[in-house]
Amino acid sequence: MRTYVRWFALFVPMVAGLACKEEAPPAAPPPPEVYVADVVRQDVPEYLELVGQTEGYQDVDIRARVEGFLQTMNYTEGSFVKKGDLLYTIDPQPLEATLARMKANQATAQTALEKATNDVKRYTPLAAKQAVSQRELDDALSAQQSAQSEVKAAAAAVERATLDLGYARVTAPISGLVGATLVKPGNLVGKGEPTLLTTISQIDPIRFRAGVTEADYLRIKRRSDAQTARARAEGIQLTLADGTIFPHKGRIGPVDRAVNPQTGTLGVQLIFPNPGDVLRPGQYGRVRALIDVRPGALLVPQVAVQQLQNLYSVAVVNPNQTISFRNVKVGPRVNTDWVIEEGLKAGERVVAQGLQFIKDGQKVRAKPYQPSPRGAPEDVAVAN
């Protein structure tokens, strides 16, 4: 009996202790950890990026201007030629024969004119003495005028035949890069229409053609004189297909007269110097041109901005370490950052990492976020 009482006395405090432990409330979890970035203010150059293709500054089609058999090809395909270099020859013999015939016709017409002129000289005094009729004199004058016309027509035919014979030698009209021949020697060319033989492209300088949207065109046209001067001084940067930057800056060339109704863009030509002939017609690339400079723009990391359809928001960390979600109006992107036009102030802090673990009004533990360096020369806004 005493043993039972002793065990009971030990058991009751143990049960009571367990009951007390079960009734104690659980400890509160620590605030979630987030990484925050400061809202910074700095001047941001705003650039327009366009994709386009190079083409020759001049692209000249070389065609056969007379009919005949192509006799020789006098250049190396894909080489550089100078203005006046011989490219092709067309068999000149038929053209030489035509020229000889035209010269013979000219001589015949000249002889007929001399005869008609002599008749007029002879009939004129005789008609004054009424030794011949006035009608005979009039006929002689008409024959003289007709012979003069024949001489002029014959001279024109000789000039035309001389030109055609000259066209048998096809020379380069400009200096540049000549393409592959489209017709080999031995083929008949120029029958019915001028046959395309090859093309020569002047590639230094070279043109880069791209399309600008109407909105971007209006933004460019509305720039101030100072902005235009700065953009012109900075030049246009060209990025090649392999990601390298072309070492020479370009300038704006001719702009198309009208907007293309199919694409909604306005064609613009950009002119780039091309020493060493690195660029060839048909290459694709991306150009970047300065549009404007945003003074004192507010920047936050792009990862800090949440987008839901057309609404953008950020999580602001208040001084008391609580979260406040706020809608913002965004501007252009700047590398890994985003320009904020409305909704934030310089010096505020936004959550850049850990957004999935927080809610409005929640207390957090803030740690500094390590963004990409700001203020570097490559920090530029790109128009979308």
Number of C-alpha atoms within 10 A of each C-alpha: 5 7 8 8 10 10 10 11 11 10 12 10 11 11 11 10 11 10 11 10 10 9 8 8 7 7 6 6 6 9 15 13 16 21 19 25 24 22 20 17 17 14 15 21 19 21 22 19 19 17 16 18 16 22 21 21 19 17 17 17 15 21 16 24 20 22 22 21 20 22 18 16 17 13 16 13 14 13 12 15 22 14 11 12 16 17 20 23 21 29 18 21 12 14 22 16 13 19 21 15 15 22 19 14 19 21 15 15 22 19 14 19 21 14 16 22 18 13 18 20 14 13 21 19 13 14 16 12 10 11 11 14 13 15 10 15 21 15 14 22 19 14 19 21 15 15 22 19 14 19 21 14 16 21 19 14 19 21 15 15 21 18 14 19 21 17 19 23 19 21 18 19 16 17 18 24 22 25 17 14 19 10 15 15 15 13 12 17 23 18 13 8 12 14 19 16 20 18 18 24 23 22 26 22 16 25 29 28 21 19 20 20 15 13 9 16 14 11 11 16 10 12 14 11 9 10 16 17 11 15 19 15 12 14 17 22 20 25 16 15 11 7 10 10 15 17 11 13 18 25 18 16 14 12 14 13 9 10 15 13 8 6 10 13 19 19 17 20 22 21 21 26 17 19 12 8 13 9 23 19 18 12 13 17 22 18 22 18 21 25 24 21 17 15 11 12 19 25 28 27 24 15 15 22 21 15 11 7 6 6 11 14 17 24 23 24 25 15 9 8 15 19 21 17 16 14 16 17 14 18 18 17 21 23 15 15 22 21 23 21 15 12 12 20 15 15 12 15 23 29 27 24 17 14 18 7 12 20 14 12 13 14 19 21 14 20 13 14 16 11 15 12 8 15 11 8 8 10 19 22 25 19 16 10
